[in-house]
């Protein structure tokens, strides 16, 4: 019963989405290089997530305390969110980006790097 209701609602949602999408104008700036660069940046972001997972695994090691594990989970979360900031900075876009996001070495970068260093140091000390 719930599966049938879910299928009907998802089908209705898909129909409405396609109808809405068809009414939008096609942007001529969305060319092949735009999509290629988008896929390249997204792939690089996914590789950075794997790198963060590897760093987290190496930093925690084996048979560590539970607090070190919690700190490294927080480290990985900050790593992924900071990578998402860089993903948004480098993704090709058709809209102007806000100044607080595009400005390098801003408060977001400083806060993220300090937080990453503190979490990694705290996990190694436990």
C-alpha positions in Angstrom: 0.0 0.0 0.0 2.7 2.5 1.0 4.8 1.5 -1.9 1.9 2.2 -4.3 1.2 5.6 -2.7 5.0 6.5 -2.9 5.0 5.5 -6.6 2.0 7.6 -7.4 3.3 10.6 -5.5 6.8 10.3 -7.1 5.2 10.0 -10.6 3.1 13.0 -10.0 6.1 15.0 -8.7 8.2 13.9 -11.7 5.4 15.0 -14.1 5.1 18.4 -12.4 8.9 18.9 -12.4 9.2 18.1 -16.1 6.3 20.4 -16.9 7.9 23.2 -14.9 11.3 22.6 -16.5 9.9 22.7 -20.0 8.6 26.2 -19.3 12.0 27.6 -18.5 14.1 29.2 -21.2 17.2 27.4 -22.4 20.4 29.2 -21.4 22.9 29.4 -24.3 25.9 29.5 -21.9 25.3 25.9 -20.9 27.7 24.4 -23.5 29.8 21.3 -23.5 32.9 23.0 -21.8 30.5 24.1 -19.0 29.3 20.6 -18.3 32.9 19.1 -18.8 34.3 21.6 -16.2 31.4 20.8 -13.9 32.1 17.1 -14.0 35.9 17.7 -13.5 35.4 19.9 -10.4 32.8 17.5 -9.0 35.1 14.5 -9.5 38.0 16.4 -7.9 35.7 17.1 -4.9 34.8 13.4 -4.6 38.5 12.5 -4.7 39.2 15.1 -1.9 36.5 13.4 0.2 38.3 10.1 -0.3 41.6 11.8 0.7 39.9 13.1 3.9 38.6 9.6 4.7 42.1 8.3 4.3 43.6 11.0 6.5 40.9 10.3 9.1 41.7 6.6 9.1 45.5 7.2 9.4 45.0 9.8 12.2 42.7 7.6 14.3 44.8 4.5 13.8 43.7 1.3 15.5 42.5 0.7 19.1 42.2 4.3 20.0 39.9 5.9 22.6 36.3 6.7 21.7 37.0 10.4 22.1 39.6 10.4 19.4 37.1 8.7 17.1 34.6 11.4 17.8 37.1 14.2 17.1 38.0 12.6 13.8 34.4 12.3 12.8 34.1 16.0 13.4 37.4 16.5 11.5 35.9 14.6 8.5 32.7 16.6 8.7 34.6 19.9 8.6 36.8 18.5 5.8 33.8 17.7 3.7 32.1 21.0 4.4 35.3 23.0 3.6 35.6 21.0 0.4 32.0 22.0 -0.4 33.0 25.6 -0.1 35.8 25.1 -2.6 33.4 23.2 -4.8 31.1 26.1 -4.9 34.0 28.5 -5.6 35.3 26.5 -8.6 32.1 25.2 -10.1 31.2 27.1 -13.3 28.1 29.2 -12.9 25.9 31.4 -14.9 25.2 33.7 -11.9 27.6 36.1 -10.1 28.9 34.6 -6.8 28.8 36.6 -3.6 31.9 38.4 -2.6 32.2 36.7 0.8 32.5 33.3 -0.9 34.9 34.2 -3.7 37.3 36.2 -1.6 40.3 34.0 -0.8 41.9 33.7 2.6 38.7 35.0 4.2 37.1 34.2 7.5 35.7 30.9 6.2 39.1 29.6 5.2 40.8 30.7 8.4 38.1 29.2 10.6 38.0 25.9 8.7 41.8 25.5 8.8 42.1 26.3 12.5 39.3 23.9 13.3 40.8 21.1 11.2 44.2 21.6 12.9 42.6 21.7 16.4 40.5 18.6 15.8 43.5 16.6 14.3 45.8 17.7 17.1 43.2 16.8 19.8 42.6 13.4 18.3 46.4 12.6 18.2 46.8 13.7 21.8 44.1 11.4 23.1 
